[in-house]
Every structure is written in C-alpha cells, then in structure tokens.
Amino acid sequence: MRTRLLLLLAALGSVPGRVRVAVRLRPRNAEELAADADFADCVELQPELKRLKLRKNNWDSDTYEFDEVLTEFASQKRVYEVVAKPVVESVLDGYNGTVMAYGQTGTGKTFTLGRLGEQDTADRGIMVRSMEDILAEISPETDSVSVSYLQLYMEALQDLLNPANDNIPIVEDPKIGDVSLPRATLVEIRDQQSFVELLRIGETHRIAANTKLNTESSRSHAILMVHVKRSFMGGDNIYSNENGDISHLAKPLKPLVRKSKLVVVDLAGSERIHKSGSEGHMLEEAKSINLSLSALGKCINALAENSAHVPIRDSKLTRLLRDSFGGTARTSLIVTIGPSPRHRGETTSTILFGQRAMKVENMLKIKEEFDYKSLSRRLEVQLDKLIAENERQQKAFEDEVERINIEAENRVSEVERSFADALEKERLKCQMDYMESVKQLEEKLVLNQQQRDFDVFTDSNCIGQAGGSVEVLKLHKILENEAHQKKKLEEEIIILRSQLLQLTFEADQMKRYLDGGGSGNAYTGLDSSMSPFRHPQLKDAVNGQKASIATLFEQVGLQKILALLESDDANVRIHAVKVVANLAAEEANQKKIVEAGGLTSLLVLLRSFEDETVRRVAAGAIANLAMNEANQELIMAEGGISLLSMTAADAEDPQTLRMVAGAIANLCGNDKLRMKLKSEGGIKALLGIVRCGHPDVLSQVARGIANFAKCESRASTQGTNSSRSLLIEDGALPWIVQNANDEAAPIRRHIELALCHLAQHEVNAKDMISGGALWELVRISRDCSREDIRSLARRTLISSPTFRSELRRLRIEY
C-alpha cells in the first residue's frame, strides 16, 4: 500500500524527502589550544558509523546519529559533496532546495558556506561550488540563472547588492504558500567570475562585529537565493485507474519550463551574552539573533512532533524558510560545533537542534509550466525559415521549369527541321527512282515490241518460204513468253506506282502534322493501382467452432484426425490440419497431440506441402505447441527451426509469416535453445520476415527479439554468458534501433524491452553506442509510456560505466 502511495505521489509530482542533517567539527583555535590544553574535547566523532558522542564527564557520554559526521579534517569539497550537491542536483531537476548552516558563533558557518577561496581554491565554500555545478549543467541558449543576496538584520530584510533597498517586504501566495521578494535586486549570472564578484560585494555590505567569541561575528542572517529556469520538451501524463494502478498516456511533446530555487542560508551564530560580552547596540543585535533562532527552533519542534499549529509567522526568518521546513523543498542542514569543553552547553543545544530537524519531512514537488513564449518564438523562427525556404524553392522551381521549356522548344524545333529536310530528301529520291524505273521499263517495252514485230515478220517470211510447221510452233512459244514477261513488267509497274503513292501520302501527312505543331496525337499513361491488402479472417465463430471440434474429437478420435493429414484429397487434408491447429490452441490437448505424433505430422506437412493454406495452418499449430517449454525442445530436436526458417524464406502470405514468426518467437524465450537458434538460422529467419512490413508480423518479430534478448540478459547476470549478443552478431541491432520508436505500441514496447536487456550486458555497450542505440535508451528513460521500462532503461544507463562515460562526453542528462 505504501509503495502504491509513493508511486501515486510521484505521478502527481510530489515525493517525500526528510531534512538531511550533517554535523561538522571545527578544529581548536589558538585560544582553545592554550586555554584547554589540559582538557579533552567535549565531543568524540565516529564518522564511519555516522555517530557522535558528547561527553558529560570523564566516564559518561551521550551518543547521537546524523546523516553525515564530518571531522575537523574534512575538506571543503567533501563537505559540499555530502551536504549540498544532492540539493543542487534536485534544483537542476526542477525542485526547490535549501542548504542552511546553524551553530554557535565562531564555529565556521560562514567559512563552510560563503568562503570565496581567492587565496586557496580548495577553501571555496558551498555558495561558490554550487554555482559552478549549476553553470556547468545548464544550456546558455535555453536556460537562465539569476541571483539575489540579502541579509536579515534586526528583523529587517536588506538587499546586500543594493544597500539603499533596506526594508524589503515578504509576499506570500495564499494558495500555494510560496514566498517571493519582488523588490529584491535580481542579477542574471552568465559566468562564475561575475557571481564571485557579486558575493564579494555582498560580503562588504554584511554587518559584522568583534566579540569575545569571534573577531568577525556575523550580526545578521545571510540569504543567497539562486533562481534557475530550464526549458525542455515533455509530454507524458500519468493517471491512476480504478484499481489504483499507474498507467501512462503518451502525448505529443510540448515545451515546458521548470522554475526552481536554491536558498543558501548562513545563520548568525547563537551566543550567550555573558560569554560574548555584547553591550549597547551589539546587545540588541544579539537579542534579535537569538529571538529569530528561537522562533526557528519552535517551528522545527512543532514540525518534528507533527503539531497542528506551526508558528511560522513569529519571525521573518521562519516566514522566509517556510518552504524549507515542512514545505516542498529538498533541505540539507549542516550544524557546526566546536571542540572546547567550555562551550558544552552551546554544543549540546546545537546537536539537539540538528536531531529535531532530522524528524522534519518535506514533500518535494517539481514546479513545471507550459512555455508559451518559447514555443511561440520557436514557431515564429521556424515559420520564417520555412517561408524563406519556400520562396527560394519556388523561385528555383520556376527558373528550372522555364529553362526546361525553352530547351524543349529548341530541341523540338530542331528535330522538326531535321525531320522535314530528311523527309523531303527521301521523297525526292523516291520520285527520281520511280521516274527512272518507269523510263527504263518503257524503253525495254518498246525494244521488246520492236523485236517481236521483227521476229513476226521474219517468221512469216520463213513460213512462206519454207512452209514448215516447226517454225510456227517456235514463234508461238516466243510470243507466249513475251506476253508473260510483259504481264510481269506491268505488275511491277503497278507495285511501284502503289509504293510511290503511299510514300507521297505519308509525306503529306507528316508535313501536315509538323505544320500543326504535333496536334492530334497524344499519349496516355497506363493507369496503375495496387490491389488492397486483404486481411484474412482472424477468428471464426469461436463458440460454435470449439463445440463442433470438441464433438469431432470425441466421436472420431485423435489418431483418425491425425491420419487424415496424409489424405490424398486436398480438401480433407486442409480441414484436418485446421482441426489439429484448433485443438493445439487448448493447453489440455497439446500433450495428447504430441504423444500421438501430431507434432511430427505437422512438421512433415510444413516440409512437404507447397499449398499456402496448409503451410499457414500447420505453422499456426506449431506456434501453439511451441508455447509449452517441453514441446519447444522436441520441435528443435526434430529440425523444426530449419523448417520454420525455410518456410519464412519461401512464404509471401502475411498470415503465414505471422504464424512462422510467432512460432520462432516462442522458441526464443527458451534459455536452452539460444545457440541452436543461432546455428540453425532462426534469428536470421526472424529478421528476414520483416520484409513483409505488416504490423502484425512485425509485432511477432519484435516479440521474438525481446524474448531472445531477455534470455541473453538472464544468462549474463547468472554468469553463464560473457560473449557479445548473438542478436548483434546476426545484424539485428540496426533494425531494432530503426523501429525503437515505431507508431504501433506492441512493436515499440517489445523493441524497447529488447534494447534494455541488450544494454544490461556491458560487452554490448560499444556496439550499441556505435549503432545509435544509446540515444534510444536515453529517449526510453525519459519518454517511454511505461514506468517499468523507463526505470529499467534509467537503471541500465546508470549501472554501465561505458554508457555513463559516453553520456558525460556528450553532456547528456540522465
């Protein structure tokens, strides 16, 4: 119940955070070394146990535990890292934060917080080091940092950056209880040097005095306020359903701005008047300091005891710190003590103050707003760029179209002239050839006519003279030959005239076409379309079908149904394999089917039949049987992976590929089959199926890859696998990265899980970085719609030294 409550609070932007308290011991000063030389320190530190012992006398002491115990030898850097750095990191994440020092005057509060470290950089205090980390993490283009530096003196709030501004009012928001100082000077910080200069200016205006306990005793509470504004893109909203479970509804990314505030408070030291020797005005200052510290102590007591009334309004100090104790800020308190036994009472009071503060619980909350101005500016810039680019492209397009038109017109004109000239030459040539042929034929005809007349005349004389019949027959034969030759010539003339007329007609037609600019002829492209992809029916009428199959199973028997798988009738065989597939969908039937040889028969069908329906249904039945771990090893032993791989390579039907991919995906979840899947081509077959592109098929492929990656992750965690991922060796990483942000939720979810499992094995880190998977892991850790996957990605990035190094190199937050 508590875990669910914490998740819900995190979803609403609030998480609990106790005030962390550290104690720091100041080394003995020169006076104490002389005066207390014969006395032991009143405190004994046990930093390894985070424990402190306060000596009452030589034989009795009280023990106290703190979040951190810092000895007199602790460096300023260590103090910053254990006390303030977690608060600074929370401020960069969008939470308010407070770092405060409390203790007796002269115990090193100002040294711990406000030391500038100009002579020795190792002496830099929390204020300087905090700003160094903030400036190193923000982006100057989108983020901003501004600072106010104030002091609370005699219950008057004064501006250390503008001393004339000496009575600044405190404004409280009645709805959310937030405190603001609208009249305080706010300076934007661009670099560390300007910030150190501001601190130096503020320190010169801070009021201090010389007392018996401290030569430079601060007479006011110094308050440094650092306002951080960060812009980023966000979009996940989290809701709780009726069962109290957390669900994620991903929305498009939108520009957001997070405004956080770091408050560093250097409290004036508590003092006892008879020890400090304060008189006159200094006495009034000491009273004011002690009153404000007393009011702060009352508030912390009330918060520690869960009192119904907390006296926040008793002092301006408590009003300023209302968000730090019992509010929404992450707070770290460092209490400073001295070793001298003369100040055992003040040391005891300081330690008890810290103990009570450790009981105060804050509810941390991110302050996030929609960044309308940033979105508007960015959209305006993008719009201007798009308009300018569109104008350039439009002008270039128009110029290119004009150039192409001119070039086409010139080419058409040139081709028309060339074609007209060639056609005219061809026409003249044909005409000349025709005239020459006609002339030759006419001359030949005349010669043949003359020869025939002469021969007739000669033959007549010969007949008259000789009167022989033989000569007459010869003449008749010659005449017949001449007549036949004449007829043949006449036919040739007719053919030539016909050809000439045809050429003339074509020439005239082409000339009219050229004169008309090519009008009257047009070419139309073929109208092509893709036939729509028809999704096969996913389920039949389930209730009726199950009843009929159960009846068939009882009446006929499993052996007879399996025998029908070998029927010569194709329809009988198809119906039989469908019945077996439906029976295999029920877990209770799977063992009977396997024992009766049904698995072997299905593998035979997958091997021997080319009918798409038989292969699809057989693959589906094998996929159902592969959900059982015992059956998975049988499938592997009988060569099932090879058969599924061959089917995956040959099939084109999306439903067949979906069944095959589902069967391989089920096998990928078995730790014992990893090497067999690799050696028999199961992984490559799974990757080859992505050619189909159908979402249902890709979902099964993604599921198989996620199952395989999970098995590898489990093996590496158990120490049984130290080599590089077989998925990466078979070339799966590019497809995984390419589809890690797929629009289809099932595909995206499986691939996100696969990436997280691959990343858990350190040996895969370099391949994933070079393959672009690191960017997807960062996106998953921020934007994934599921909290468990987001957390897994975040843990993986943090636990991998290689990823951490690369993220630091790229300056990516994680």
Secondary structure, 3 states (H helix, E strand, C coil): CHHHHHHHHHHCCEEEEECEEEEEECCCCHHHHHHCCCCCCCEEEEHHHCEEEEECCCCCEEEEECCEEECCCCCHHHHHHHHHHHHHHHHHCCCCEEEEEEEECCCCHHHHHHCCCCCCHHHCCHHHHHHHHHHHHCCCCCCEEEEEEEEEECCEEEECCCCCCCCCCCEECCCCCCEECCCCCCEECCCHHHHHHHHHHHHHHCCEECCCCCCCEECCEEEEEEEEEEEEEEEEEEEECCCCCEEEEEEEEEEEEEEEEEEEEECCCECCHHHHCCCCHHHHHHHHHHHHHHHHHHHHHHHHCCCCCCCHHHCHHHHHCCCCCCCCCEEEEEEEECCCHHHHHHHHHHHHHHHHHCCCEEEEECCEEECHHHHHHHHHHHHHHHHHHHHHHHHHHHHHHHHHHHHHHHHHHHHHHHHHHHHHHHHHHHHHHHHHHHHHHHHHHHHHHHHHHHHHHHHHHHHHHHCCHHHHHHHHHHHHHHHHHHHHHHHHHHHHHHHHHHHHHHHHHHHHHHHCCCCCCCCCCCCCCCCCCCCCCCCCCHHHHHHHHHHHHHHHCHHHHHHHHHCCCHHHHHHHHHHHHHHHCCHHHHHHHHHCCHHHHHHHHHHHCCCHHHHHHHHHHHHHHCCCHHHHHHHHHCCHHHHHHHHHHHCCCHHHHHHHHHHHHHHCCCHHHHHHHHHCCHHHHHHHHHHHCCHHHHHHHHHHHHHHHHHHHHHHHHCCCCCCCHHHHCCCHHHHHHCCCCCCHHHHHHHHHHHHHHHCCHHHHHHHHHCCHHHHHHHHHHHCCCHHHHHHHHHHHHHCHHHHHHHHHHCCCC
